[in-house]
């Protein structure tokens, strides 16, 4: 902003200088040329009057008078008689008696008409102003005088004037630049302070409040309004963060107690009431998962966490090993495929939670004897971006369902009613906090393809692809293996 203000001030000043100096220089140049030509015309007329008398008196000092005039004026003088024959030439470039009557200016002067203008003089080898005047008494022309004056002197004056105007303009621009820089910095100082404070507020830690007594009155009022707003937002954020941290413990205890009380009723209930008790316990568990999901989202939205370089390949291998056991319990194969990616930018523990949620969703809808593919790929058309795919062979989603799948608490009409509708919103929030994004696509051949795009932290792509392999674990002695690692409570299917 400082540069733009400085540029605007200098542009306006330059425009004013051009509007003032260019016309002034043009008028000055025309005035100098007019003065020069007027003096040359007058000098030629005076010389013609003197020479007309000498020609009439048949004086012999005409060459001396002409030479003296030419030396004083540094010009070139040619005098011819009434027949157009050369009488004298101050530069001696032509022989006496040369007929010049055919030259236009000489012919006009012989007809008692003066002529003037600019041309190239071979004798002086430069541009000159010439004045050709008749030396006459009344209508009788006794001689013609052509006086040529070099334009070097007037051109030098005009050139010096333009240089002086340019120097004055540069001096004015320099002075305006200094004043404008100080003024622009004074104006933009509150803006820079607001920008710094806004950045801190966006990071969740506003430490330096902008000054409200600097800059123009409008910016002072803006800074004061920002301080009030930021203070209020900080108070609200702190209150929300306190609620998110305290509600977890406060809500967990009564829910756990409620579940235990319900289970304690089991020995005393009629067998016909058992389904109702099981449904009540299931709803309590679902409510507990929903509370945990909401608190997780609240912590994600309030926390200001910086993304770190995380080894995606290691995380994939670890989570695939954990979830392969649970997939084997449901007779679902799990395949890891795609090139080795290396490190990507993600907030701490985000990749594990993203993969856990997506695999939980995929496994929830995968029929027996199908495959869940956990694949990596380089994003097409997006440099330094990688894609993580979780592909299932379940019923899939319609386009409208995929569009609404990231809304909180949304579930399809035919969805598993044990879900809370918070798993995919958590995935979306984790991806955004890591600088990436997540989307749902229809998988080829049916099913759903959940795509997470992340920024790579490595400068070069790994040349060696990962060979597709199955991560399924079989049953042992007819007992399905139990997965270890992160619990399923924070990842709920969205359908």
Secondary structure, 3 states (H helix, E strand, C coil): CHHHHHHHHHHHHHHHHHHHHHHHHHHHHHHHHHHHHHHHHHHHHHHHHHHHHHHHCCCCCHHHHHHHHHHHHCCEEEEECCCCEEEEECCCCCCCCCECCCCHHHHHHHCCCCEEEEEEECCCCEEEEEEEEEEEECCEEEEEEEEEEECHHHHHHHHHHHHHHHHHHHHHHHHHHHHHHHHHHHHHHHHHHHHHHHHHHHHCCCCCCCCCCCCCHHHHHHHHHHHHHHHHHHHHHHHHHHHHHHHHHHHHHHHHHHHHHHHHCHHHCCHHHHHHHHHHHHHHHHHHHHHHHHHHHHHHHHCCCCCEEEEHHHHHHHHHHHHHHHHHHCCCEEEEEEECCCEEEECCCHHHHHHHHHHHHHHHHCCCCCEEEEEEEECCCCCCEEEEEEECCCCCCCHHHHHHCCCCCCCCCCCCCCCCCCHHHHHHHHHHHCCCEEEEEECCCCCEEEEEEEEECCCCCCCCEEEEEECCCCCECCECCCCCCCCCCCCCCCC
